[in-house]
Amino acid sequence: MVLMDATMDRLNPNRKAPVAVDEADGTVIFESLAISLYLARRYGASSNSSVAPRDFKEEAALLQWTMWASNELAMRLFEAIMSSPSMQAAAIHPISIPENFESYFGRQPTPERFQRIIDELAWPLRVLENALEGQNFLAPRPDEFTAVDLNVAAVCVWCRLVPQTLADRPNITRWLEACLARPLAPGVEKGPTGENADHRLSKHPSQVSQKVKGCDNESSQVEALQRSAFPVFPIDAAGFTERYKRPLAGKL
């Protein structure tokens, strides 16, 4: 999450990152999943193994799974990470600080709320686990990585910071590993330009994608975050206060 100052209003009035500006014609897009949809449709169809949808049925699958990931997983996973005991103890992310958590989510983080989120995630994750049974990637191309996998994996990567969500879900684990092993995925050794992915991210810290390592238990969440496993962006204190009507707590 990013709350930027008012100079960002012309690009993203929500004052959050990411926001993309297409240098070809000045098109401005915000929301990470919308950005990837735009890029796939505009530029992804130019290669022989296109990640972009090839017909209206593939387009429907892309929209379906993208909206599903946003509606069923994204905010639940974010709250689970921010309210996990290890995150609360470490207070690495600004929103994990209890005062800021309450401003953002409208409630205090509690063990009971954390467990409820884990329980709520069980159903949609079972849907994904079943959808991946017997195939390498999501429909519409079960043996080929597409923008469908890109968008769903961009959300599911957060599961690695909440180990309970991947327990007894071998299909999701296998699929996520395959998605993150691709040449341009953060954390891989080299991209097609020969440049290390983490180095590329260090030059562009506003990107949401970050390297994610496995977490075997809750205590490893903190170590993963310290290895840039989760987007920890600076938050403008004045912007936070303006939006949530409470001052930003903590030394950030």
Solvent accessible surface area in square Angstrom, and as a share of the most:
residue,aa,sasa,rsa
1,M,28,0.12
2,V,3,0.02
3,L,4,0.02
4,M,51,0.23
5,D,69,0.36
6,A,58,0.45
7,T,104,0.61
8,M,32,0.14
9,D,54,0.28
10,R,198,0.72
11,L,32,0.16
12,N,4,0.02
13,P,88,0.55
14,N,55,0.28
15,R,44,0.16
16,K,47,0.20
17,A,14,0.11
18,P,29,0.18
19,V,37,0.21
20,A,30,0.24
21,V,73,0.42
22,D,20,0.10
23,E,170,0.76
24,A,72,0.55
25,D,86,0.44
26,G,42,0.40
27,T,41,0.24
28,V,58,0.33
29,I,41,0.21
30,F,71,0.30
31,E,104,0.46
32,S,47,0.31
33,L,28,0.14
34,A,39,0.30
35,I,18,0.09
36,S,18,0.12
37,L,35,0.17
38,Y,47,0.18
39,L,84,0.42
40,A,5,0.04
41,R,132,0.48
42,R,102,0.37
43,Y,102,0.39
44,G,14,0.13
45,A,66,0.51
46,S,105,0.68
47,S,63,0.41
48,N,159,0.82
49,S,76,0.49
50,S,10,0.07
51,V,37,0.21
52,A,1,0.01
53,P,17,0.10
54,R,138,0.50
55,D,76,0.39
56,F,159,0.66
57,K,139,0.59
58,E,21,0.09
59,E,45,0.20
60,A,56,0.43
61,A,15,0.11
62,L,2,0.01
63,L,67,0.33
64,Q,108,0.48
65,W,23,0.08
66,T,8,0.05
67,M,113,0.50
68,W,39,0.14
69,A,0,0.00
70,S,50,0.32
71,N,115,0.59
72,E,63,0.28
73,L,1,0.00
74,A,22,0.17
75,M,107,0.48
76,R,78,0.28
77,L,0,0.00
78,F,10,0.04
79,E,6,0.03
80,A,0,0.00
81,I,1,0.01
82,M,0,0.00
83,S,6,0.04
84,S,0,0.00
85,P,71,0.44
86,S,15,0.10
87,M,1,0.00
88,Q,44,0.20
89,A,92,0.71
90,A,41,0.32
91,A,41,0.32
92,I,52,0.27
93,H,1,0.00
94,P,7,0.04
95,I,0,0.00
96,S,0,0.00
97,I,22,0.11
98,P,57,0.36
99,E,83,0.37
100,N,0,0.00
101,F,0,0.00
102,E,55,0.25
103,S,19,0.12
104,Y,40,0.15
105,F,27,0.11
106,G,64,0.61
107,R,97,0.35
108,Q,83,0.37
109,P,23,0.14
110,T,53,0.31
111,P,99,0.62
112,E,128,0.58
113,R,50,0.18
114,F,14,0.06
115,Q,91,0.40
116,R,145,0.53
117,I,0,0.00
118,I,23,0.12
119,D,85,0.44
120,E,51,0.23
121,L,1,0.00
122,A,43,0.33
123,W,168,0.59
124,P,5,0.03
125,L,1,0.00
126,R,120,0.44
127,V,56,0.32
128,L,0,0.00
129,E,22,0.10
130,N,98,0.50
131,A,32,0.25
132,L,0,0.00
133,E,119,0.53
134,G,81,0.78
135,Q,43,0.19
136,N,77,0.40
137,F,27,0.11
138,L,1,0.00
139,A,47,0.36
140,P,42,0.26
141,R,19,0.07
142,P,56,0.35
143,D,108,0.56
144,E,49,0.22
145,F,24,0.10
146,T,4,0.02
147,A,2,0.01
148,V,3,0.02
149,D,0,0.00
150,L,75,0.37
151,N,1,0.01
152,V,0,0.00
153,A,8,0.06
154,A,53,0.41
155,V,12,0.07
156,C,0,0.00
157,V,19,0.11
158,W,45,0.16
159,C,0,0.00
160,R,24,0.09
161,L,1,0.00
162,V,0,0.00
163,P,23,0.14
164,Q,65,0.29
165,T,2,0.01
166,L,33,0.16
167,A,56,0.44
168,D,141,0.73
169,R,41,0.15
170,P,91,0.57
171,N,19,0.10
172,I,0,0.00
173,T,53,0.31
174,R,96,0.35
175,W,0,0.00
176,L,1,0.01
177,E,88,0.39
178,A,40,0.31
179,C,8,0.05
180,L,41,0.20
181,A,73,0.56
182,R,91,0.33
183,P,78,0.49
184,L,117,0.58
185,A,13,0.10
186,P,30,0.19
187,G,26,0.25
188,V,21,0.12
189,E,131,0.59
190,K,123,0.52
191,G,9,0.08
192,P,105,0.66
193,T,112,0.65
194,G,43,0.42
195,E,45,0.20
196,N,48,0.24
197,A,1,0.01
198,D,47,0.24
199,H,94,0.42
200,R,45,0.16
201,L,19,0.09
202,S,79,0.51
203,K,110,0.47
204,H,93,0.42
205,P,91,0.57
206,S,62,0.40
207,Q,76,0.34
208,V,44,0.26
209,S,59,0.38
210,Q,38,0.17
211,K,44,0.19
212,V,15,0.08
213,K,81,0.34
214,G,49,0.47
215,C,15,0.09
216,D,135,0.70
217,N,76,0.39
218,E,52,0.24
219,S,79,0.51
220,S,19,0.12
221,Q,2,0.01
222,V,29,0.17
223,E,96,0.43
224,A,0,0.00
225,L,7,0.04
226,Q,128,0.57
227,R,94,0.34
228,S,56,0.36
229,A,1,0.01
230,F,4,0.01
231,P,9,0.06
232,V,62,0.36
233,F,16,0.07
234,P,111,0.70
235,I,18,0.09
236,D,51,0.26
237,A,56,0.44
238,A,74,0.57
239,G,3,0.03
240,F,0,0.00
241,T,53,0.31
242,E,100,0.45
243,R,108,0.39
244,Y,42,0.16
245,K,161,0.68
246,R,92,0.33
247,P,102,0.64
248,L,28,0.14
249,A,24,0.18
250,G,53,0.51
251,K,207,0.88
252,L,108,0.54
